[in-house]
Amino acid sequence: MRDQSSNFGPLEIILSILPFIILITYFYKRDRKKKEPLGMILFSFVSGVFIIFPAIFLEELLIESLRSFKVAPIFHSGIVGGVIEESLKFLSFLLLIFNNKNFDEPFDAIFYSVLISLGFAFLENILYVYRFGVLVAFLRPFTAISAHTMFGIVMGYFFMKAKFLNSVKSLKLLYLSFALIVPISVHFLYNFIISMKDILGGLTLILLIIYFQYMIKISKTSINRSDKL
């Protein structure tokens, strides 16, 4: 039996870490008005890392439940990944970030939400690259890592609207619900298409392009709102 650690040399380590350095730097530089404390950046990222442990446990339970209810296997990854992972990210932001004094600008919602998502994707990425090697290390920045980034942007966008753009309590609750429901839905769609790669694989690329365009639009909107405060 081949030692899996042989797949995880210096090149794999660099390729596993580099996308996260690039993405975090990108969003950090976009925070033009007031830079976030490095401690909060690390705290948000690490909270995302630790999400993966309850996620693994809960996903196993949910998969067993789906099997018992005879849900088609093609829906498993979409339902499990979307519901469990995005719910845990949502709870992390709501409990750890939403009322934090450092969350004081619209763009902060995007930045902190992306940090949590990237923290989750970081450990997940390490595990995948360790298991499957350098090819996965090259591919995942353009698929799963980009997808988690964009899920974070979507979630952060609705947290931003809940925090800064509405004083009406019912609207705040509505946007908070969107911060959970919309990322779950988008994550489900992404995983569903990935699972159908033998039939509709080309749609994955189209979906990622749409996500990327949406990411740029939302990021620019939140930056402009931060500058006006």
N, C-alpha and C positions, 0 to 999 in steps of 0.2 A: 504494500500500500504506500502511495506516494505521500511524503511529508508535506503537508499544506504550507508549512512555514517556508518551504523553498520557493513558494510563489510570492513571498513578501520580503523582497530585498530593498536596497536603497532607492531604486527607481520607483518601485511601487509606493514606498512611503512618501516620497516627494510628490508623486502624482495624486496620492490620496489627500494630501494636505493643501497643495497649491491652490486648487479651485476655491477653497474656503477663504484663504488669505486674500485672493483677488476679489472675491465677492464682498467680503466684509470691508476691505479697503475702499471699494467702489462706493458702498453705501455710506461709509464713514465720511468720505470726502463730499458726498452730496448733502450732508448735514451742515449747511453753510453758516447758519446763524449762531448756534450754540452747540459746541461739541459735547457729546455725552461722556460722562466719566468712564474711564477705562474699567473701573471696578464693576460698573453696571453692565458694560458691554460683555465682560467675562461672565458675570453672573447670569445674564440672559442666555448666553451661548451654552454655558454648562447646564442650566436648567433644561435646555433642549436635549442635551446629551443624556441626561438621566431619564428623560421621558421614555427612551427606548426599552427600559427594563419592564415597567408596567405594561408597555405596549405589547411586548412579546407575550407576556402572560395573558393579557386580555384578548389578544388576537387568537391565541390557541383556543380559548374558551368560546369565542364567537364562531370560529370555524367549525367546532364541534356542534354548536347549536344550529348553524346553517345546514350541516350535513343531516342532522336529525330532522330538520324541517324539509329536507330534500330540495334545497335551493340549488339551482344549476351551478356546477363548479366554476363556470366562466364568470359568474358574478361574485365569487368569493373574494378575490383580491380587491375588487372595487369597493365592496361593502366593508370588508375588514380594514383595509388601509385607510379608506376615507373616514369612516366613523371613528375608529379607535385613535388613530394618529392625530387627526385634526381636532378631535375632542380634547385630547391631552394637551396639545399646543394651546388651544383656546383657554383651558383652565389655567395653564401656566401663566399666560399673559394676564388673564383676569385677576388671578390671585396675587401674582408677584409684581406686575408692572402697572396695571391700570390706575391704581391709586398711589403709585410711587411719585415722590416729589420731582424726580428727574423726568417724568413723562409730562412735559410742559409745552411741547410744540407739536403741530400736526405731523411733521415728518418723523417724529420719534415713534409714532405708532407703526409706521412702515419699518423703521430700522430695528426696533426691538422685536417685532413679530418675525422679521426675516432672521434675526439672530437666533431666536428659538427654533425656527425651522431648520436653519443651517446646523445648529447643535445636534438636532435629531439626525439630520442627514449625514453628519460627520461620522458618528459612530457606526451608523448603518453602512456608510461607504467603506470604512476600515474593515468591517466584517466581510463585505462582499469582495473587496480586493484581496484580502487575506485568503479567501476561499477560492476565488476564480482567477486571480492573477492580473497581469499588466493590461490585457485587452479590456477588461472591465474598468480598470483605472482610467483608460483613455476614453471610454464610452460614457461613463456615468456623469461627467460634467455637462454633457450635452443632453442628458435624459433626466435621470432621477434628481440630481443636484439642482439643475435648472428648474425642474418641476417643483421641488420643495421650496425653492426661493420664491417662485411665483405664487404658490399657495400662501406663503407668508405675507406677500404683498397684498393679496386679496383680503386676507384676514385683517391685516393692519389697516387697510383702507377703511373698513367698516368700524374698527375700533377708533380710528381717527374721527369719523363722523359722529360716533356715539359720545366721544369725549369733548369735542370742540365745537361742533356745528349745530347742536340742538340743545336747547334748555328744557324742552318739553320731555317729561319723564317717559311718556309712552313712545316717543320717537327714539329716545336713547335705548329703550328696551328692544325696539324693533331693529335698530342697527346692531345691537349686541347679538341678537338672534341671527342676523345676516352674517356677522363675523364668524359664526359657527356653521350655519347651513350652507353658505356659498362655497367656502373652502372644501367642505365635505363633498359637495356636489361636483366641484371641479376635479378633486382628487379621484372620486369615483370614476368620472369620465376618462381621466388619464389612465388609470389602472385598467379599466375595461378595454380601452383601445390597445394598450400594451399586451393584454392577455389574448387579443385577437390578431396578433401580429402576422399570423400566417394568412389571414384574410384581408385585414385592413391596416397593415403595417404602415403604409404611406400616410395614413391619417395622423399618426403620431407626430411626424415631422410638421404637418400642417398645424396641429394643435399647439405644438411648442412655439411655432412662429407667432400664432395668435397670442399665446401667453406672453411672449417677449414684447410684442407691441403693446399689449395691455399694461405690462409692467412699466414700460417707459412712460406711458401716458399717466398712469396713476402716480408714479414717483415724481414726475414734473409737477403735477397738480398739487401734491402735498408739499413739495419744496416751495412753490409759489405762495401757498397759504402760510407756511412758516415764516417766509420773508415779510409778509404783511402784518404779522402779529407784533 
